[in-house]
């Protein structure tokens, strides 16, 4: 099968950090695995973080890539939710070969049926962003019906996760969303996603919030540069409020900043359930099902802003460079492999 892989963890222009190759197709699925023919992928900041330069060389080509969408071509003997021919989408398992290959094995418990109204490329844009935003808002921060009408500040709202977090918070949870975005294009984007208010994250955020009549937020999401924005979040979060983090800290943060307000601090890492094989692993299947249902109903909207063509090293290299700027709005997708390469 055709694949895009790495051997060396190096700068994106290094020939061994992203290259086209031919690899053996996966074995027949066992247990609860699905064998999926990959039809589209999207690129995330995590792809660059996995590939970042370090002193390590793989013995064999490693296929990376997380978000994928495709067709089920075979199922393991314990599979109950899918059958051959189903169109699926997922964010995969970091411990297994990734989505940048023609075929991939994926556990059914972390896989969802694709939105019926979407193409493979559109569907591939959503799993990681939707899972991260949903788990952060509803599983970690425990936002529920009682929170309707409360205020949430979302820092880093124009990216992939931010685009879904704004939609889920505004359209599903009924929160008053203050989103941060610095450029006219990204400000327009987050308003389209459902944000009622927009502030510039390079400006004085507390002053901008006060001018909007919302000097404090019941909830604060930090989706970019935790160390930079954590003190700000501690300043503007309401007493007994909640701060949610989705980006690991690059250094220590002072938890005492939250003490006198009795603030709850929660972390979200999309692969916790997968890495630790928690008993609720199948919740990701449920979440993807709910996201698909809301996308089909039009309550949530497509977040694709760039489609770069086929899945190959050249196009993935371009996508990685775009993501590295930190200025991408929405999601970047690639659709399928060259037909002549399909086996």
Secondary structure, 3 states (H helix, E strand, C coil): CEEEEEEECCCCCCCCCCEEEECCCCCCCCCCEEEEEEEEEEECHHHHHHHCCCCCEEEEEEECCCCEEEEEEEECCCCCCCCCCCEEEECCCCCCCCCCECEEEEEHHHEEECCCCCCHHHHHCCHHHHHHHHHHHHHHCCCCHHHCCCEEEEECCCCHHHHHHHHHHHHHCCCEEEEECCCHHHHHHHHHHCCCEEECCCCCHHHHHHHCCCCCEEEEEECCCHHHHHHHHHHHEEEEEEEEECCCCCCCCCHHHHCCCCCEEEECCCCHHHHCCCCCCCHHHHHHHHHHHHHHHCCCCCCEEEECCCCCHHHHHHHHHHHHCCCCCCEEEEECCCHHHCC
